[in-house]
Amino acid sequence: MTGESNKNIPSKSVINYESEFVDSTLAYNSSLDVFAEYMAYRGTSIICTIGPACANVETLVEMIDAGMDIARFNFSHGTHDDHKRMMDLVRAASKKSCTSRPIALALDTKGPEIRTGLNKDGANITLVKDEKIFLTTDDTYKEQST
């Protein structure tokens, strides 16, 4: 079939959504179109430790375009201001990259220096999707988390 045009083969832009709404694995496999474009799904994330070697937007854009999902910041090295500057660079690179997926920021704290405090009156806290949370190292809030 090399070099031939076959009008019976669907365009690569055609996506078979029917296969997403079936009751069993057999039904799913039977409904797939072998000529449809493969929709790549990566079940793991690529985590990259950010440091001086990639301290510019261009390198970070390349890393994001190559598949980086999570930018890791090692707080055992550098100052908080250094890490803040690097986080700003990651955000800028994320906006310039050719992908629309969000880039997560992972803060790897250095041992006992940063710890969670106690909740005010022993209350339970429920994290809600898309709700902002605020982290602080201010000792005033050590036993006043809400």
Secondary structure, 3 states (H helix, E strand, C coil): CCCCCCCCCCCCCCCCHHHHCCCCHHHHHHHCCCCCCCCCCCCCCCEEECCHHHCCHHHHHHHHHCCCCEEEEECCCCCHHHHHHHHHHHHHHHHHCCCCCCCEEEEECCHHHCCCCCEHHHCCCCCCCCCCCCCCCCHHHCCCEC
